[in-house]
Amino acid sequence: MKICYLILAHNNFKHLNRLIEALDDTAGSFYIHIDKKTKQEYIPPIENATVIPTRIDINWGGFAMVEATLALMEYGVAHSADADYYILISGVDYPIRPKSFLYNLLEKGKEYIDIAPVPVPFKPEERYEYYYFDYDRRNLKYYNPLFLTEVLLKKLRIKRKPPFKVYAGTQWFALTQACVRYILKTVDEDRNYIDFFRHTLVPDEAFFQTIIGNSPFLSRTVSSLTYTDWEVPVPPANIENRHIEFLKSHIEFNDEYGKRYPYFARKLNDDSGDVLLKIRKELWN
């Protein structure tokens, strides 16, 4: 089983090294996108990990996240063309099971991505009905012309009609080579997906799902492999010792996307060393 890991990162490089070292094996490869805003230089800890030359300035909720993911996918297919799976994770993920757990799941040949027809909980239809633009929403200035344009278009109730059925889910996935090549071919041949989702809010949670949802690969989809705790005032929660008991007793659990078998947990950081020790001791074994 050859796995190509596609990693979106912008900080916590100490943890990123620990993540790569935990996943590394003789058949794996790693391609990392570093946000263009990041000033700190990052040097991967192993030879089979590469920072891709494309660097995109990513804003939360904007289309640049899709562009960065596509850049990783294109680079991964070009440089690890024989990979069985391409797995998209963030630089603050970490495996919570032994590698055999992952390999056993991937042997089933499924597409591991959260996917459901819109409306989906916490992903309202208005994300796909109105016009949105790519700007820094977390440091919003109310005189921002793109923000003001969004407000005006909503007041005028100017809506869009998608040219396809829209599906949504969470961002992270583990997809077969055939599915990844299908996505890249579709993006290259059908501009409707880019044209529509360029003006969508949080398009990275619907762009890939919609391509797959309107393809023969839909019947092969199951829930993604990433566990995230959203039940905090400012989500997602950092993985702490309190999560260990839950993950120990929930090797599988159900959510709105079906039965989930988590292999990764998100999120951790450079100061999570003690939690990682407990994960390796109590969950890997």
Number of C-alpha atoms within 10 A of each C-alpha: 12 16 26 26 26 26 24 20 17 21 18 14 19 16 21 26 17 19 19 24 14 14 16 18 13 8 11 18 24 25 23 29 23 26 19 12 12 13 10 10 7 16 11 17 14 13 8 15 20 15 16 15 12 15 17 17 14 21 17 16 21 23 24 20 23 23 19 23 20 17 18 26 23 16 18 23 17 10 13 19 13 14 19 18 24 25 19 23 23 22 28 25 24 27 24 26 21 15 15 10 14 16 13 11 14 19 10 9 14 19 24 23 27 25 28 20 14 17 15 15 11 7 17 13 13 14 17 24 18 19 21 25 18 20 20 15 14 9 7 10 11 9 8 12 11 14 18 13 14 16 15 12 14 16 9 9 11 12 13 14 10 13 9 13 12 20 22 25 26 18 24 19 22 25 24 21 20 11 19 22 16 16 20 15 11 16 16 11 10 10 10 14 19 17 10 18 24 21 20 25 24 24 26 25 21 29 25 25 27 23 23 24 22 13 14 10 17 18 11 13 18 18 24 26 22 27 20 17 14 11 9 9 7 7 10 13 16 18 21 15 14 9 15 17 11 10 20 15 10 13 14 11 12 11 8 13 16 14 13 21 21 22 21 20 23 21 20 22 19 14 11 15 14 10 17 22 11 15 22 15 10 15 19 15 9
